[in-house]
Amino acid sequence: MDARRINSALSYREFAQFDFGDKDVDWCLRLSPHYYNTEREVDDVAAAVAELAGRPA
């Protein structure tokens, strides 16, 4: 996401032990939808997530 200049953050299990334990995940990518100002920005973020996940947008 940094290479795409998309503001995001990684969260790790040690910061969300209850929630991550229930979901059996070690980390997640956090996005703040209120940060994006236009529909195009939202579309760009959605496309980047889809691409990185290996799925069509």
Steps between C-alpha positions, in 0.01 A plus 500: 500500500789736573632450146155600374500803731194369684484585868466181705641329807571146612367378833644193666356243740674650804289815456164321460537170683131438565370586155785343305488187712130453423570549128822291510707765321843639579467838329269719294522797271314801634344757272309809608216556252438853629853590386408471132325801352369401159334199342807459283723471809267237645500314168883517483532355852249224426684411178836491680365270772344270238822491299717426801257226608523350150135562417340698218383849601 
